[in-house]
């Protein structure tokens, strides 16, 4: 997920008249924006699918798909319904404006308009979008470690389980527990304990490079890695690497019976879901293997 605080905002301008697009681009040239243009509603939908903008300026009167229909389609799509839409139009009747706002547009600006006012409104809506995106991003993250939180994991597990049921491909789960973490907190203090969890989370989450993989804090000193299209052998190879990565951090732990440094125990499970089986089956399988890893001495993957 890209950070929303330092990313340059993007605006898509949709108008079937090239000269109108040129004028908009020229007036916004001095703004700190990434501008894209589309000559039709159909082209706009393709561009939005490839690279969703932060705001869309739409002319209403276009041949084929008009601005109203484009807005309706954007707002009916779960992937695009949060993108602010501003209508720029010569249609100044109150009924036209009411229709545009009812479709979900955040603003309705009639031509001719003041360019400074338009730019100010665009800046305001972009800033509101940035803050909304930041809040949404923060709601998905664990406050201590910065990795995905339990709610995000639960949602992803449901989605990936259903996808695996359809595809017949395996879905793997690693359940990761920091060994003797209570003893670590008791010995070194909760501040050091927080530092330890952050270090472990940063190290392990960096190993997941596929877009569909998810690393999350499950709770307390437990983390999970959800790995679509991953069989048991592949999952165990990654789990072994996780164990080595945490050991390589070299975080001293004199209260552990597993080693003189911080280690993790990992339960590995990979299932090709049956049609009627619930995602909890994968959780139970990974948790059972985590119990085995702890029973056999910790600092290992099973």
DASUL-V650675 format. One record per residue. N is the residue number from 1. RES is the residue in one small letter. SS is DSSP state (@ for helix, = for strand, . for the rest). Layout:
N | RES | SS
N | RES | SS
//
This chain:
1 | x | .
2 | x | .
3 | x | .
4 | x | .
5 | x | .
6 | x | .
7 | x | .
8 | x | .
9 | x | .
10 | x | =
11 | x | =
12 | x | =
13 | x | =
14 | x | =
15 | x | .
16 | x | .
17 | x | .
18 | x | @
19 | x | @
20 | x | @
21 | x | @
22 | x | @
23 | x | @
24 | x | @
25 | x | @
26 | x | @
27 | x | @
28 | x | .
29 | x | .
30 | x | .
31 | x | .
32 | x | .
33 | x | .
34 | x | =
35 | x | =
36 | x | =
37 | x | =
38 | x | =
39 | x | .
40 | x | .
41 | x | @
42 | x | @
43 | x | @
44 | x | @
45 | x | @
46 | x | @
47 | x | @
48 | x | @
49 | x | @
50 | x | @
51 | x | .
52 | x | .
53 | x | .
54 | x | .
55 | x | =
56 | x | =
57 | x | =
58 | x | =
59 | x | .
60 | x | .
61 | x | .
62 | x | .
63 | x | .
64 | x | .
65 | x | .
66 | x | .
67 | x | @
68 | x | @
69 | x | @
70 | x | @
71 | x | @
72 | x | @
73 | x | @
74 | x | @
75 | x | @
76 | x | .
77 | x | .
78 | x | .
79 | x | .
80 | x | .
81 | x | .
82 | x | .
83 | x | .
84 | x | =
85 | x | =
86 | x | =
87 | x | =
88 | x | =
89 | x | =
90 | x | .
91 | x | .
92 | x | .
93 | x | .
94 | x | @
95 | x | @
96 | x | @
97 | x | @
98 | x | @
99 | x | @
100 | x | @
101 | x | @
102 | x | @
103 | x | .
104 | x | .
105 | x | .
106 | x | .
107 | x | =
108 | x | =
109 | x | =
110 | x | =
111 | x | .
112 | x | .
113 | x | .
114 | x | .
115 | x | @
116 | x | @
117 | x | @
118 | x | @
119 | x | @
120 | x | @
121 | x | @
122 | x | @
123 | x | @
124 | x | @
125 | x | @
126 | x | @
127 | x | @
128 | x | @
129 | x | @
130 | x | @
131 | x | @
132 | x | @
133 | x | @
134 | x | @
135 | x | @
136 | x | @
137 | x | @
138 | x | @
139 | x | @
140 | x | .
141 | x | =
142 | x | .
143 | x | .
144 | x | .
145 | x | .
146 | x | .
147 | x | .
148 | x | =
149 | x | .
150 | x | @
151 | x | @
152 | x | @
153 | x | @
154 | x | @
155 | x | @
156 | x | @
157 | x | @
158 | x | @
159 | x | @
160 | x | @
161 | x | @
162 | x | @
163 | x | @
164 | x | @
165 | x | @
166 | x | @
167 | x | @
168 | x | .
169 | x | .
170 | x | .
171 | x | =
172 | x | =
173 | x | =
174 | x | =
175 | x | =
176 | x | =
177 | x | =
178 | x | =
179 | x | .
180 | x | .
181 | x | @
182 | x | @
183 | x | @
184 | x | @
185 | x | @
186 | x | @
187 | x | @
188 | x | @
189 | x | .
190 | x | @
191 | x | @
192 | x | @
193 | x | @
194 | x | @
195 | x | @
196 | x | @
197 | x | @
198 | x | @
199 | x | @
200 | x | @
201 | x | @
202 | x | @
203 | x | @
204 | x | @
205 | x | @
206 | x | .
207 | x | .
208 | x | .
209 | x | .
210 | x | .
211 | x | .
212 | x | .
213 | x | .
214 | x | =
215 | x | =
216 | x | =
217 | x | =
218 | x | =
219 | x | =
220 | x | .
221 | x | .
222 | x | =
223 | x | =
224 | x | =
225 | x | =
226 | x | =
227 | x | =
228 | x | =
229 | x | .
230 | x | .
231 | x | .
232 | x | @
233 | x | @
234 | x | @
235 | x | @
236 | x | @
237 | x | @
238 | x | @
239 | x | @
240 | x | @
241 | x | @
242 | x | @
243 | x | @
244 | x | @
245 | x | @
246 | x | @
247 | x | @
248 | x | @
249 | x | .
250 | x | .
251 | x | .
252 | x | =
253 | x | .
254 | x | .
255 | x | .
256 | x | .
257 | x | .
258 | x | .
259 | x | .
260 | x | .
261 | x | =
262 | x | .
263 | x | .
264 | x | =
265 | x | =
266 | x | =
267 | x | =
268 | x | =
269 | x | =
270 | x | =
271 | x | =
272 | x | .
273 | x | .
274 | x | .
275 | x | .
276 | x | .
277 | x | .
278 | x | .
279 | x | .
280 | x | @
281 | x | @
282 | x | @
283 | x | @
284 | x | @
285 | x | @
286 | x | @
287 | x | @
288 | x | @
289 | x | @
290 | x | @
291 | x | @
292 | x | @
293 | x | @
294 | x | @
295 | x | @
296 | x | .
297 | x | .
298 | x | .
299 | x | .
300 | x | .
301 | x | =
302 | x | .
//
